[in-house]
Amino acid sequence: MNKFILILVFVPGFLHAQSFHPAPGNPGTNAIGKDSSCFVSWASGGTVTRGYLNIADTTIVASGSNKASYGNLNLALGPATGSITDVLSLGDSGVATLSFDQFIMDGPGYDFAVFENGFTDDYLEMAHVEVSSDGIHFFRFPSTTEIPLTPQSSNASYTDCRMIDNLAGKFRLGYGTPFDLSDLPNDPDLNKSAVTLVRIIDVIGSISGHVTTDQYGTVINDPYPTAFESGGFDLEAIGIINGTLGLTELELLEVHAFPNPTTDQLQVTLAGRAYLNFYSPEGRLLLALEHTDSSHISLHEFAAGVYHLLVTQNGKQRHLDILKK
C-alpha cells in the first residue's frame, strides 16, 4: 500500500515537460562556470530599486524595513566570486540595472551570463533579463516556464531547471545562465552591437494575486513568499562574453557638450533625435533622456568630479567626459 501511494505522489511530476538545458555537469548543459576564460569583462556600475519582502503584505518588516536589504550594489559588480553571501538581494519584483566598461555585442554563441547564488541545482530564484543600448528602451528576453502551477513553490521547494528557459537564476552558485542577443527581435531602438545596460527584474513567484508570467502569459511558480532581508533574486554578477573594447571602435558622432568644465548647466547639441545617458564618476547611471537637436542637463546637485556622457544615434555612439567643478 505504501509503495502504491508513493507512485501516486511522484508520477505527476514526471508527466511535466523537461524541455531545456540541464544542471551543470550534465550532458547538454549550457551553464558557464565563473572561472571560464570566455568572460572578457564584468559589470562595473549600476542602480538598484529594492522590492518588498512580501508584495502582497507590505506591512511585513525585517531589520527595520519592508523591503529586501541584504547586500549592496558593489557586491554585484566585478567577477563572480562563488560566495553565497557576495550578492545583492532584490526582493519581490526588485530591479537592478547594471552598466559595463565595454559594450555587449551580438557575437557568436552566447553574449553574456548572469550569476545567482542558488545553493543546489534544484533551489532556484529567478529573474527576467532585459537589455538596452540607449538607457530608455529596454528589451526583455523571451522566457518560458514549464513548472507546474501547484503546489506553490516555497523555501522548502525544489525546481527542475530543465523546466525553465531564458530566466536568470536557472543554475546554482558559481555557474552563469547565458543569454544570446540574437534571441531578441531586431528593432531600431536596440543596437545589438552596443548594448550598454542589463536589467534584472525579480520574478515574484506567486501563483495567484501578484504574479509574474513568461512570454506566453504562463505564471512562473518561484519560491514565495521570501519575507526576509535576502528575499527575492540574489544577483552575484554579470559577465560579458562578446564585447567591444570601447567607444573608439564605433563611428563617432558630431556632438558638442558645453561649457566643459561646468559648475551647473550642460548643453548638448546634436542634430536630430538621439539618446543621452549620463553616468557618475563610478559608472552609475544617473540620467537617461531622449534628445532632439539640443538638450540641457542640470548638474547643480551633483558633487564635483568627472562624469561620463554617452550619446547614441542611429547605431553610432560618442563618449564625452564632463568635468563638474
C-alpha positions in Angstrom: 0.0 0.0 0.0 2.8 2.4 0.9 4.5 1.8 -2.5 1.3 2.4 -4.3 0.8 5.8 -2.5 4.4 6.8 -3.4 3.7 6.1 -7.1 0.6 8.4 -6.9 2.6 11.2 -5.4 5.6 11.2 -7.6 4.3 10.2 -11.1 2.6 13.6 -11.8 6.0 15.4 -11.5 7.4 13.2 -14.3 4.5 13.9 -16.6 5.5 17.5 -17.0 7.8 18.5 -19.8 11.5 18.9 -19.2 12.5 20.7 -22.5 15.5 22.8 -21.7 19.2 22.7 -20.6 20.0 20.6 -17.6 22.1 21.5 -14.5 25.9 22.0 -14.5 27.8 18.8 -15.0 25.2 17.1 -17.1 25.3 16.4 -20.8 23.7 19.2 -22.8 24.0 21.9 -20.1 24.8 25.5 -21.2 25.8 26.6 -17.7 29.1 28.6 -17.7 31.5 28.3 -14.7 32.6 31.6 -13.1 36.2 30.9 -13.9 35.6 30.3 -17.6 38.1 32.1 -19.9 35.1 33.2 -22.1 34.5 36.2 -20.0 36.1 39.4 -21.2 34.6 41.9 -18.7 32.2 42.3 -15.8 29.6 44.8 -14.6 31.2 48.0 -13.3 28.3 50.2 -12.2 24.5 50.4 -11.9 21.4 51.2 -9.9 19.0 49.2 -7.8 15.4 49.6 -6.7 14.6 47.1 -3.9 11.4 45.1 -3.9 9.1 44.4 -0.9 9.7 41.4 1.4 6.2 40.4 0.5 4.4 42.4 -2.2 1.0 41.1 -1.0 1.6 42.4 2.5 3.8 45.4 2.7 3.4 45.7 6.5 5.9 42.8 7.0 9.2 44.2 8.2 12.7 42.7 8.7 15.7 44.5 10.0 13.6 47.7 10.1 12.5 47.7 6.5 9.6 46.2 4.5 11.9 45.8 1.5 14.9 43.5 0.9 18.0 44.9 2.4 20.7 42.3 2.2 23.9 43.2 0.4 24.6 46.2 -1.8 25.3 47.1 -5.4 29.0 46.8 -5.1 28.7 43.1 -4.3 27.1 42.6 -7.8 30.0 44.3 -9.6 33.2 42.7 -10.8 33.8 39.0 -11.4 31.6 36.3 -9.9 33.2 35.0 -6.7 31.2 31.9 -6.0 30.4 33.2 -2.5 26.8 32.7 -1.3 27.0 35.9 0.7 28.5 38.1 -2.1 25.2 39.2 -3.5 22.6 41.9 -3.9 19.1 40.8 -2.9 16.3 42.3 -4.9 13.0 41.4 -3.0 9.7 40.9 -4.8 9.9 42.5 -8.3 13.0 44.4 -7.3 15.2 45.8 -10.2 18.9 46.1 -10.7 20.3 47.8 -13.8 24.0 47.2 -14.4 26.4 49.0 -16.7 29.8 48.0 -18.1 33.1 49.3 -19.3 32.6 47.6 -22.6 29.6 47.2 -24.9 27.9 43.9 -25.1 27.6 42.8 -28.7 25.7 40.1 -30.6 28.5 37.8 -31.5 28.9 34.0 -32.0 27.0 32.0 -29.4 26.1 33.5 -26.0 26.9 37.1 -25.3 26.7 37.5 -21.5 25.8 35.5 -18.4 24.0 36.2 -15.1 25.1 34.6 -11.8 22.8 33.9 -8.8 23.5 32.2 -5.5 21.3 29.1 -5.5 22.8 26.6 -3.1 21.7 23.5 -5.0 20.8 22.6 -8.6 17.1 22.5 -7.6 16.6 25.5 -5.4 16.1 28.3 -7.9 15.2 32.0 -7.6 14.6 33.5 -10.9 14.5 36.9 -12.7 13.7 38.3 -16.1 16.5 39.8 -18.1 16.3 43.0 -20.2 18.9 44.9 -22.2 19.2 48.4 -23.6 21.6 50.3 -25.9 20.2 53.8 -25.1 19.1 53.6 -21.5 15.5 54.3 -22.4 14.2 51.4 -24.5 14.6 48.0 -22.7 14.0 44.7 -24.4 13.1 41.5 -22.4 14.5 38.1 -23.3 11.6 35.7 -24.1 11.3 33.3 -21.2 9.5 30.0 -20.9 8.3 28.1 -17.8 7.0 24.5 -17.6 7.0 24.5 -13.8 3.7 23.0 -12.5 1.4 25.7 -11.0 0.6 23.5 -8.0 1.7 23.4 -5.3 3.0 27.0 -4.7 6.8 26.8 -4.6 8.3 27.8 -1.2 11.6 28.0 0.6 11.4 24.2 1.1 10.5 23.5 -2.6 12.7 22.2 -5.4 12.5 23.1 -9.1 13.9 21.2 -12.1 16.0 23.7 -14.1 15.1 21.8 -17.2 11.6 23.4 -16.9 12.7 27.0 -17.5 14.5 28.9 -20.2 15.8 32.4 -20.6 15.4 33.3 -16.9 18.3 34.3 -14.8 18.9 32.1 -11.8 18.5 28.8 -13.7 21.8 27.5 -12.4 23.4 27.1 -8.9 26.0 29.3 -7.3 29.2 29.6 -9.4 27.5 29.0 -12.7 26.1 31.7 -15.0 22.9 31.5 -17.0 23.9 32.6 -20.6 21.9 34.9 -22.9 22.1 35.4 -26.6 21.2 38.8 -28.1 20.0 37.0 -31.2 17.0 35.8 -29.2 15.7 39.4 -29.3 13.8 40.7 -32.3 15.5 43.3 -34.4 14.4 46.8 -33.5 15.7 50.2 -34.5 15.7 51.2 -30.8 18.1 48.3 -29.9 21.7 48.4 -31.2 22.8 44.8 -30.7 26.4 45.8 -31.4 26.5 48.2 -28.5 24.3 47.1 -25.5 25.2 49.3 -22.5 22.8 48.1 -19.8 21.5 44.8 -18.5 18.4 45.0 -16.3 17.5 42.2 -13.8 13.9 42.0 -12.6 12.9 39.6 -9.8 10.2 37.0 -10.6 7.7 37.4 -7.7 6.8 33.7 -7.9 3.3 33.8 -6.5 0.8 31.6 -8.4 -2.1 34.0 -7.5 -2.6 37.7 -6.9 0.7 39.4 -7.7 2.1 37.0 -10.4 4.9 37.1 -13.0 4.4 35.5 -16.4 6.6 34.2 -19.2 6.5 35.1 -22.8 3.3 33.1 -23.3 1.5 34.5 -20.3 2.1 31.4 -18.2 2.5 32.2 -14.5 6.1 31.5 -13.2 6.0 29.4 -10.0 9.0 30.5 -7.9 9.7 30.3 -4.1 7.2 32.6 -2.5 6.9 34.3 -0.1 10.5 35.0 0.8 9.9 37.6 3.5 13.4 38.2 4.9 16.3 40.6 4.2 17.7 38.4 1.5 14.4 37.6 -0.2 14.0 37.5 -3.9 16.6 37.1 -6.6 20.2 37.4 -5.3 22.4 38.9 -8.0 26.0 37.8 -7.8 27.5 39.1 -11.1 27.0 39.7 -14.8 29.9 38.7 -17.1 30.4 39.8 -20.8 31.3 37.1 -23.3 31.1 39.1 -26.5 32.1 42.7 -26.1 33.8 45.6 -27.9 36.9 47.2 -26.5 35.3 50.6 -26.1 33.7 53.5 -27.8 36.7 54.2 -30.0 35.7 51.2 -32.1 32.5 52.8 -33.2 31.9 55.6 -35.6 31.8 58.8 -33.6 29.0 61.4 -33.7 29.4 65.2 -34.2 28.1 66.0 -30.8 29.1 69.0 -28.6 28.7 69.5 -24.9 29.4 72.8 -23.3 30.5 74.5 -21.1 33.0 71.9 -20.1 34.1 72.2 -17.3 30.8 73.4 -15.9 29.5 74.4 -12.5 25.8 74.0 -13.3 24.1 73.6 -16.7 25.5 71.4 -19.5 24.2 72.0 -23.0 24.3 69.1 -25.5 23.9 69.8 -29.3 23.5 67.2 -32.0 21.2 67.5 -35.0 18.2 65.1 -34.9 16.9 62.6 -32.4 19.3 60.8 -30.1 19.6 59.3 -26.6 21.7 60.6 -23.7 23.0 58.5 -20.8 24.7 60.4 -18.0 26.9 58.4 -15.6 28.5 59.2 -12.3 32.4 59.1 -11.9 31.9 55.5 -10.6 29.9 54.4 -13.7 26.4 54.5 -12.1 23.6 55.6 -14.5 22.2 58.9 -13.2 20.1 60.1 -16.1 18.6 58.7 -19.3 16.8 61.0 -21.7 15.7 61.5 -25.3 17.3 64.3 -27.2 16.2 66.3 -30.2 18.8 68.9 -31.6 19.6 70.4 -28.2 19.3 69.3 -24.6 20.2 70.8 -21.2 21.4 68.7 -18.2 21.5 70.3 -14.8 24.5 69.3 -12.7 23.6 71.6 -9.9 23.0 68.9 -7.3 26.0 66.7 -8.3 29.3 66.7 -6.5 32.5 67.9 -8.2 34.1 65.2 -10.3 34.5 63.7 -13.8 31.1 62.5 -15.2 30.5 60.5 -18.3 28.1 61.3 -21.1 27.1 58.6 -23.7 25.3 59.8 -26.8 23.6 57.2 -29.1 22.1 58.0 -32.5 21.3 55.5 -35.3 23.8 52.9 -34.1 26.6 55.4 -33.6 27.9 56.4 -30.2 30.1 59.0 -28.6 31.5 59.2 -25.1 32.4 62.5 -23.5 34.0 63.2 -20.1 32.3 66.1 -18.3 34.1 67.9 -15.5 31.8 69.3 -12.8 33.5 71.9 -10.7 
